[in-house]
Amino acid sequence: MIRTFALICKQNHRFSTATQETAKTMNLLKALATVSGTMAISESSLRDAEELALLEIDAAGGVLGRPVEAVVEDGRSRSTDIFPRRARKLLDKDGVVAIFGGWTSDSRKAMAPVVAAAKNLLFYPVQYEG
């Protein structure tokens, strides 16, 4: 998984154009999940799994030698309005390489056009669709 993620980052335009003078911790990815609202309890295991995976990646040397910074943005259980707005913020203002998140079909459908327009990556963690 670490090698696959590193390869994806290497081929992503925003990451590959970064210089060595960039900050030591790169804003590689963000989790967009529900921390509050009706879906919060359902998504807590997702947030925990993502955090564990990132700790493992950093313990193994990070991605391309750089530590990964992960911050959770709260979608507030509001798939159609908050999720796409937060995705746009992550991509446009924070300059992330990938977004991990969305627990419901609605959240994925709302984020997908935003992420596609930015020519970026959305990792949707549910096994039965996406």
C-alpha positions in Angstrom: 0.0 0.0 0.0 2.8 2.4 0.8 4.5 1.9 -2.6 1.2 2.3 -4.4 0.4 5.5 -2.6 3.9 6.8 -3.2 3.6 6.0 -7.0 0.3 7.8 -7.1 1.7 10.9 -5.4 4.8 10.8 -7.6 2.6 11.0 -10.7 0.2 13.6 -9.4 1.1 17.0 -10.9 0.8 19.0 -7.6 3.2 16.6 -5.8 5.7 16.1 -8.6 6.2 19.8 -9.1 7.0 20.4 -5.4 10.6 21.4 -4.7 13.0 20.3 -2.0 12.6 23.7 -0.3 9.0 22.8 0.4 8.0 22.5 4.1 9.1 19.3 5.8 5.6 18.1 6.3 3.6 18.1 3.1 -0.1 18.4 3.0 -0.5 15.2 1.1 -4.0 14.1 2.0 -7.0 14.8 4.1 -9.8 12.7 5.4 -13.2 14.2 4.7 -15.5 12.5 7.2 -18.4 13.1 9.5 -17.3 14.0 13.0 -20.7 15.4 14.0 -24.3 14.7 13.1 -26.3 11.5 12.5 -23.5 9.6 10.6 -20.7 10.4 13.1 -20.9 7.0 14.9 -20.8 5.1 11.6 -17.7 6.9 10.3 -15.7 6.7 13.5 -14.1 3.3 12.5 -13.2 4.8 9.1 -11.4 7.8 10.8 -9.6 5.4 13.2 -8.5 3.1 10.3 -7.2 6.0 8.3 -5.3 7.4 11.2 -3.7 4.0 11.9 -2.7 3.6 8.2 -1.1 7.0 8.2 0.9 6.3 11.4 2.2 3.1 9.7 3.1 5.0 6.6 5.0 7.6 8.6 6.7 5.0 10.7 8.0 3.4 7.5 9.5 6.7 6.3 6.5 8.6 4.9 5.8 9.0 1.2 8.8 9.7 -0.9 10.7 10.4 2.3 8.3 13.0 3.6 5.9 12.6 6.6 2.2 12.7 5.8 0.0 15.2 7.4 -3.6 14.2 7.8 -6.4 16.3 9.1 -10.0 15.4 9.3 -12.5 17.9 7.9 -16.0 17.5 9.3 -18.8 16.9 6.7 -21.3 17.3 9.5 -23.5 14.5 8.1 -24.5 16.9 5.3 -23.6 15.1 2.1 -25.0 17.4 -0.5 -23.8 20.8 0.7 -21.0 20.5 3.2 -19.0 17.6 1.6 -18.5 19.2 -1.8 -17.6 22.6 -0.2 -15.1 20.9 2.1 -13.6 18.9 -0.8 -13.2 22.1 -2.8 -11.5 23.8 0.2 -9.1 20.9 0.6 -8.2 20.9 -3.1 -8.1 24.6 -3.8 -6.8 26.1 -0.6 -5.0 23.3 1.1 -3.5 21.8 -2.1 -4.0 18.2 -1.0 -2.9 15.3 -3.3 -5.8 13.0 -2.2 -9.0 13.0 -0.2 -10.0 9.9 1.7 -13.5 9.7 2.8 -17.2 9.8 2.4 -19.2 7.0 4.0 -22.5 7.4 2.1 -23.4 7.3 -1.6 -24.6 10.8 -1.4 -21.3 12.1 0.0 -19.3 10.3 -2.8 -21.7 11.6 -5.5 -21.4 15.1 -4.2 -17.6 15.1 -3.9 -16.8 13.2 -7.1 -17.4 16.1 -9.6 -15.4 18.5 -7.5 -12.4 16.1 -7.2 -12.7 15.2 -10.9 -12.7 18.8 -12.0 -9.5 19.4 -10.0 -8.0 16.2 -11.6 -7.2 14.8 -8.2 -7.9 11.6 -6.3 -10.8 10.6 -4.2 -10.5 7.3 -2.2 -14.0 6.1 -1.3 -13.7 3.6 1.6 -16.8 1.5 1.1 -16.5 -1.9 -0.6 -19.9 -2.2 -2.2 -19.8 0.8 -4.6 -17.7 3.5 -5.9 
